[in-house]
Amino acid sequence: MSPYEHGEVFVTEDGAETDLDLGHYERFIDENLTKNSSITTGKIYSNVIEKERKGEYLGKTVQVIPHITNEIKEQIYNVDTGNIDIVITEVGGTVGDIESLPFLETIRQIGIEKPKEDVLYIHVTLLPYISGSNEVKSKPTQHSVKELQSLGIKPDILVCRTDYPVEEKMREKIALFCNVRKEDVITNSTCNNLYEVPLMLEKTGLAISVCEHLNLIKEANNTEWEEMIKNINQIQEKVKIAIVGKYVQLHDAYISVAESLKHGGYVNGVEVEIDYIDADMVNEKNAEEILKEENGILVPGGFGNRGIDGKISAIKYARENNIPFLGICLGMQMAVVEFARHILELKGANSEEFNEKTKDPVIHIMEEQKNIKHKGGTMRLGNYPCKIKNETKAYEIYENTSIVERHRHRYEFNNKYKTILEKEGLICSGVSPDGKLVEIIEYDKNDFFIACQFHPEFKSRPNRPAPLFKAFVKATKEYKKNKK
């Protein structure tokens, strides 16, 4: 998926490459989702075609109804593994889109197949504000609900997204024209902080309405979340962290990284101010001018050779000036390249991804992967274990010798260079259990210079930040204090 079109590719623990929305779901509900949590039109049609070729439809004409809709239903029902109370299914897009029609028909059928008290339809709509007349308009919501009703779906609850206050008269009007109870018209107002939204929706009665419709008796306990928001709102201090990346034109390309930095800030009592810096604009001559105000530098993942020199220049600047540095995936690989070029003086050191003929491939693709024709088959995706060495920065951060983190990459640290790199201070502090794959590197001469092959941002939570981000933000806070 193109980062410029889709934003970040979020990876589940079982290795599914999904839309970034799943990342938000994991951060809010604190449940690790799987490949079964992502259903795309492509997956549905591929499954149906495969079944048809196997003869499962006995030569019948394959149609959208019932074959496509049955396949979608099967995917939704399969999410229930027997220990799940509620399955939340989002149909993305806009009501009326051609692409979503089979999915809307499917959830209509589910409403008939299942007991009435077991199915609840929540429709999220927009209440636009017209500045000229200084009013919030409900017409788009009315038309959207009318469209749904024409498809056989009657929304039980309306969640109305708005930037402005919604008066009681407006809620009464929406309830009347959209055929719902007034208490089921929920105002979803803009919050100062994304993580305030659940508490805001709790106050507006969403959970109460949902539980009533589903005949559930649950008493809310948001004490921990409320305490977290209270602490966030009291934060006064700021730190500046640069994300030196290739896709900075669309901030959603690094959404999990950005959220993880915020999580690290919450626990350290600081607000993280992120500067998105285009790696294409950085070089050795201007790195200081661009990065001198930063309290920390983070180089995230990516693919392709564009912007690589800028990432290397940023890493070099961080290393030489003892600025807290965190490298993720490609960021780790470029840290190895930078170290090899400027410390080991292997001027041509590179990754085979960018130069297959380099004399010093400090980052390479492993032999067993080279003959795989399907490019996706060369990827390491999802959870992989990592063993951490004692008496290292990584051990200090994780407080454990065994961790599991999510991956998304195909190139690896070349072990042929491990000895000479470690001799100069680049420590391989985390490796795979068999010792073949390097997962974490750190530079022992700097206060905080660490990089990992995996993506720790995928497991970070607002009330339980990923250890690497927690430690990185702490280091930036200390750096800022000492710099003064």
C-alpha positions in Angstrom: 0.0 0.0 0.0 1.3 3.4 -0.9 2.0 5.5 2.2 0.9 8.6 0.3 -2.5 7.1 -0.4 -3.2 4.9 2.6 -0.9 6.2 5.3 0.7 3.7 7.6 0.5 0.0 7.0 -0.3 -1.5 10.4 0.9 -5.0 11.1 -1.0 -7.4 13.4 0.8 -10.0 15.6 0.0 -12.8 13.1 1.6 -10.8 10.2 -1.4 -9.3 8.4 -0.7 -6.0 6.7 -3.7 -3.8 7.3 -5.2 -0.3 7.3 -4.0 2.1 10.0 -7.4 2.1 11.6 -6.7 -1.3 13.2 -3.8 0.4 15.0 -6.3 2.9 16.6 -8.6 0.0 17.5 -5.8 -1.8 19.3 -4.7 1.3 21.2 -8.2 2.0 22.4 -9.5 -1.5 23.3 -6.1 -2.9 24.2 -6.8 -6.2 22.4 -4.3 -7.6 19.9 -6.2 -8.1 16.6 -5.5 -10.7 13.9 -5.7 -11.1 10.1 -9.4 -12.0 10.7 -10.0 -8.5 11.9 -9.4 -7.0 8.4 -11.8 -7.8 5.6 -11.2 -6.3 2.2 -13.2 -6.5 -1.0 -10.1 -8.1 -2.7 -10.0 -10.8 0.0 -13.7 -11.6 -0.4 -13.6 -11.8 -4.2 -10.4 -13.9 -4.1 -12.0 -16.4 -1.7 -15.1 -16.6 -3.8 -13.2 -17.2 -7.0 -11.1 -19.9 -5.3 -14.2 -21.7 -4.0 -15.8 -21.5 -7.5 -12.6 -23.1 -9.0 -12.7 -25.9 -6.4 -16.3 -26.6 -7.4 -17.8 -25.7 -4.1 -20.7 -23.9 -5.9 -21.5 -26.9 -8.0 -21.4 -25.0 -11.2 -24.0 -22.5 -10.2 -23.8 -18.9 -11.4 -21.7 -16.9 -8.9 -23.5 -13.7 -7.9 -23.0 -10.8 -5.5 -26.1 -12.2 -3.7 -25.8 -14.7 -2.2 -22.2 -15.7 -2.8 -20.3 -12.5 -2.1 -22.6 -11.6 0.8 -22.3 -15.1 2.3 -18.5 -14.9 2.1 -18.6 -11.6 4.0 -20.9 -13.1 6.6 -18.6 -16.1 7.0 -15.6 -13.8 7.6 -17.6 -11.8 10.3 -18.9 -14.9 12.0 -15.5 -16.6 12.0 -14.2 -13.8 14.2 -16.1 -15.4 17.1 -13.7 -18.1 18.4 -16.0 -19.0 21.3 -14.7 -16.6 24.0 -15.9 -13.3 22.5 -18.8 -11.4 23.8 -19.1 -8.6 21.3 -17.9 -8.3 17.7 -17.7 -4.7 16.4 -17.8 -4.6 12.7 -17.1 -1.3 10.9 -18.2 -0.9 7.3 -15.9 1.8 6.0 -16.5 4.5 3.4 -19.7 6.5 2.9 -23.2 5.2 2.7 -24.1 5.1 -1.0 -20.6 4.2 -2.2 -20.8 1.4 -4.8 -17.9 -0.4 -3.1 -19.7 -0.8 0.2 -23.1 -2.0 -1.1 -22.4 -5.7 -0.7 -21.1 -5.1 2.8 -24.2 -3.1 3.8 -26.4 -5.9 2.3 -24.5 -8.4 4.4 -25.1 -6.6 7.7 -28.7 -6.2 6.8 -28.9 -10.0 6.4 -27.1 -10.5 9.7 -29.8 -8.4 11.4 -32.4 -10.9 10.2 -30.4 -14.0 10.9 -29.5 -13.2 14.5 -31.8 -12.5 17.4 -33.0 -8.9 17.4 -31.3 -8.1 20.8 -28.0 -9.4 19.5 -27.5 -6.9 16.6 -27.1 -3.2 16.9 -26.6 -0.7 14.1 -24.6 2.4 14.9 -24.4 5.0 12.1 -21.6 7.7 12.3 -22.6 10.8 10.5 -21.3 14.4 10.0 -23.0 17.5 11.2 -21.3 20.2 9.1 -21.1 23.8 10.3 -22.1 26.6 7.9 -20.1 29.7 9.0 -22.2 32.1 6.9 -25.4 31.3 8.8 -23.6 30.3 12.0 -25.5 27.0 12.3 -25.0 23.2 12.4 -26.9 21.5 9.6 -28.6 18.1 9.9 -29.6 17.5 6.3 -26.6 15.3 5.4 -27.5 13.1 8.4 -31.1 12.9 7.3 -30.2 11.9 3.8 -27.6 9.4 4.9 -30.2 7.7 7.2 -32.8 7.7 4.4 -30.3 6.0 2.2 -29.6 3.3 4.8 -33.3 2.8 5.4 -33.8 2.3 1.6 -31.2 -0.5 1.9 -33.2 -2.1 4.7 -31.1 -1.0 7.6 -32.6 1.1 10.4 -29.9 2.7 12.5 -30.5 2.2 16.3 -28.0 4.9 17.3 -26.7 7.9 15.5 -23.2 9.2 16.5 -23.0 12.7 15.1 -19.5 14.1 14.5 -19.3 17.8 15.0 -16.8 20.6 15.9 -19.5 22.7 17.5 -22.0 22.3 20.3 -25.3 20.6 19.3 -28.4 22.1 21.1 -31.2 19.9 22.4 -33.5 21.2 19.7 -31.1 19.9 17.0 -31.0 16.5 18.7 -34.8 16.4 18.8 -35.0 17.3 15.2 -32.5 14.6 14.2 -34.4 12.1 16.3 -37.7 13.0 14.7 -36.6 13.0 11.1 -34.3 10.0 11.4 -36.7 7.8 13.4 -34.6 7.2 16.5 -35.0 8.1 20.2 -33.5 11.4 21.2 -31.3 9.7 23.8 -29.8 7.6 20.9 -28.6 10.7 19.1 -25.1 10.9 20.4 -22.9 14.0 20.0 -19.3 13.2 19.1 -17.6 16.5 19.7 -14.0 17.4 18.9 -11.7 16.9 21.9 -8.3 18.5 22.8 -6.8 15.1 23.0 -7.7 12.0 21.0 -7.8 9.8 24.1 -10.4 12.0 25.7 -13.0 10.7 23.2 -14.0 7.5 25.1 -14.8 9.6 28.2 -16.6 12.2 26.2 -18.8 9.5 24.6 -19.4 8.0 28.0 -20.8 11.3 29.2 -23.0 11.6 26.2 -24.6 8.2 26.9 -23.3 6.0 24.1 -22.3 3.1 26.3 -25.7 3.2 28.2 -27.6 3.2 24.9 -25.5 0.3 23.5 -25.9 -1.8 26.7 -29.7 -1.2 26.7 -30.1 -2.3 23.1 -28.0 -5.4 23.6 -29.6 -6.2 27.0 -26.2 -6.0 28.8 -25.8 -5.0 32.4 -22.4 -3.4 32.7 -21.2 -0.7 35.1 -18.5 1.5 33.6 -15.1 1.6 35.3 -13.0 4.3 33.6 -10.9 5.2 36.7 -7.6 4.4 35.1 -8.4 6.2 31.9 -9.7 9.2 33.7 -6.5 9.4 35.8 -4.5 9.2 32.6 -6.4 12.1 31.0 -6.1 14.1 34.2 -2.3 13.7 34.2 -2.1 14.5 30.5 -4.0 17.7 31.0 -1.6 18.8 33.7 1.5 18.5 31.6 3.4 21.7 31.1 6.8 20.8 29.8 7.5 20.1 26.1 10.2 18.3 24.2 10.9 18.5 20.5 11.5 15.3 18.5 12.3 15.1 14.8 10.9 12.3 12.7 13.3 12.2 9.7 11.3 10.2 7.1 10.4 9.7 3.5 6.7 10.1 3.6 6.3 13.2 5.9 3.9 14.9 3.5 1.2 12.7 4.9 1.6 12.4 8.7 -0.7 9.4 8.8 2.2 7.4 7.2 3.8 7.5 10.7 0.7 7.6 12.8 1.7 4.7 15.2 5.2 6.2 15.6 3.6 9.6 16.4 1.1 8.2 18.9 3.8 6.1 20.6 5.9 9.2 21.1 2.9 10.8 22.7 2.5 7.8 24.9 6.1 8.0 25.9 5.5 11.7 26.7 2.5 11.0 29.0 4.4 8.7 31.3 7.4 11.1 31.4 5.3 14.1 32.1 6.1 15.9 28.9 4.2 16.9 25.7 6.0 15.7 22.6 6.2 18.2 19.8 6.9 16.4 16.6 8.8 18.0 13.7 8.3 16.1 10.5 11.4 16.5 8.4 11.7 15.3 4.8 14.8 13.1 4.6 15.3 14.4 1.0 16.0 17.8 2.4 18.8 16.7 4.9 22.5 16.4 4.1 25.8 16.6 6.0 26.1 20.3 5.3 22.7 21.4 6.6 21.9 18.7 9.2 23.0 20.9 12.1 20.9 23.9 10.9 17.8 21.7 10.4 18.2 19.6 13.6 19.9 21.8 16.1 16.7 22.7 18.0 15.7 19.0 18.4 15.8 17.1 21.7 15.7 13.8 20.0 15.9 12.3 16.5 13.9 9.4 15.3 14.4 7.7 11.9 11.4 5.4 11.0 10.9 2.6 8.6 10.4 2.7 4.8 11.2 1.1 1.5 13.3 2.3 -1.5 16.4 4.4 -1.8 14.9 7.8 -1.9 15.9 9.9 1.1 18.5 7.4 2.3 21.4 9.9 2.3 19.3 12.3 4.4 18.5 9.6 6.9 22.2 8.7 7.2 23.2 12.4 7.6 20.6 12.8 10.4 21.9 9.6 12.2 25.5 10.9 11.9 24.5 14.2 13.4 22.8 12.5 16.3 25.7 10.1 16.9 28.4 12.8 16.8 26.5 15.2 19.0 25.2 12.7 21.5 21.6 13.6 20.7 19.1 10.9 21.8 18.5 8.7 18.7 15.9 6.0 18.0 16.0 4.0 14.7 13.2 1.8 13.6 13.5 -0.9 10.9 15.1 1.0 8.0 16.3 3.4 10.7 18.3 0.6 12.2 19.7 -0.5 8.9 20.8 3.0 8.1 22.4 3.4 11.5 24.5 0.3 10.7 25.4 1.8 7.3 26.3 5.1 8.8 28.5 3.5 11.4 30.2 1.3 8.8 30.9 4.3 6.6 32.1 6.8 9.1 33.6 4.7 12.0 34.9 1.7 10.1 35.6 3.9 7.1 34.0 1.4 4.7 33.1 4.2 2.3 31.0 2.0 0.0 29.0 0.3 2.8 25.4 0.0 1.9 22.3 -2.1 1.9 21.7 -4.6 -0.9 18.3 -3.0 -1.2 19.9 0.1 -2.6 23.1 -1.3 -4.2 23.2 -5.0 -5.0 26.8 -4.8 -6.1 28.2 -3.0 -3.0 31.5 -4.4 -1.8 30.4 -4.0 1.8 26.7 -5.2 2.1 26.4 -4.5 5.9 22.6 -5.0 5.3 21.7 -7.8 3.0 19.0 -10.2 2.0 19.6 -13.7 3.3 20.5 -16.5 0.9 17.4 -18.6 1.5 15.2 -15.6 0.5 17.0 -14.7 -2.7 15.3 -17.4 -4.8 11.8 -16.6 -3.6 10.0 -15.3 -6.7 7.0 -13.8 -4.8 8.3 -10.6 -3.3 5.9 -10.7 -0.4 7.3 -14.1 0.5 10.6 -12.6 1.4 9.1 -10.4 4.2 9.4 -11.0 7.9 5.9 -10.1 9.1 4.3 -10.2 12.5 5.6 -11.5 15.8 9.1 -12.7 16.2 11.0 -13.4 19.5 14.2 -11.6 20.5 16.8 -12.4 23.1 18.3 -9.4 24.9 21.8 -9.4 26.3 22.4 -8.6 29.9 24.2 -5.4 30.9 23.0 -3.5 27.8 20.8 -0.4 27.3 18.2 -2.7 25.7 18.1 -4.9 28.9 17.9 -1.8 31.0 14.9 -0.6 29.0 13.0 -3.9 28.7 14.0 -5.4 32.1 13.8 -8.8 30.4 16.0 -11.1 28.4 13.2 -12.3 26.2 10.7 -10.2 24.3 8.4 -10.5 21.3 7.9 -7.7 18.8 6.2 -7.2 15.4 8.2 -7.0 12.1 7.7 -5.8 8.6 10.9 -6.0 6.5 12.9 -8.2 4.1 16.6 -7.1 4.6 18.7 -8.1 7.6 21.9 -7.2 9.4 24.8 -9.0 7.8 26.5 -11.1 10.5 29.8 -11.0 8.5 30.4 -7.5 9.9 29.2 -8.2 13.4 32.6 -8.7 15.0 34.3 -5.6 13.5 31.2 -3.4 14.3 31.0 -4.5 17.9 34.8 -4.0 18.3 34.2 -0.3 17.5 31.3 0.0 20.0 28.2 -0.8 18.0 26.7 -3.5 20.2 24.2 -6.1 18.9 22.2 -6.2 22.1 19.2 -8.1 20.8 19.2 -11.1 18.5 16.9 -13.9 17.5 16.9 -17.0 19.7 19.1 -18.9 17.3 21.5 -15.9 17.1 21.2 -15.6 13.3 19.3 -12.3 13.2 20.2 -9.0 14.8 17.2 -7.3 16.3 18.6 -4.4 18.3 21.8 -2.4 18.1 23.1 0.3 20.4 26.2 2.6 20.5 27.9 2.3 23.9 29.6 5.7 23.7 26.4 7.7 23.5 23.9 8.3 26.3 21.0 7.0 24.1 21.7 5.7 20.7 19.6 2.6 20.0 17.8 1.1 17.0 15.7 -2.0 16.4 14.7 -4.1 13.4 11.2 -4.5 14.6 8.3 -2.0 15.0 7.7 -1.3 18.7 5.1 1.3 17.9 2.6 -1.4 16.9 2.3 -2.6 20.5 2.3 0.8 22.3 -0.8 1.9 24.3 -1.5 5.4 25.8 -1.6 4.0 29.3 1.2 1.5 28.7 3.8 2.9 26.2 6.2 0.7 24.3 9.4 0.4 26.4 11.7 1.8 23.7 9.5 4.9 23.3 9.2 5.4 27.0 13.0 5.3 27.4 13.6 7.5 24.3 11.3 10.3 25.4 12.8 10.1 28.9 16.3 10.6 27.3 15.1 13.6 25.3 13.7 15.2 28.5 17.1 14.7 30.2 18.9 16.0 27.1 16.9 19.1 27.1 17.5 19.7 30.8 21.2 19.2 30.5 21.4 21.3 27.3 20.1 24.3 29.3 
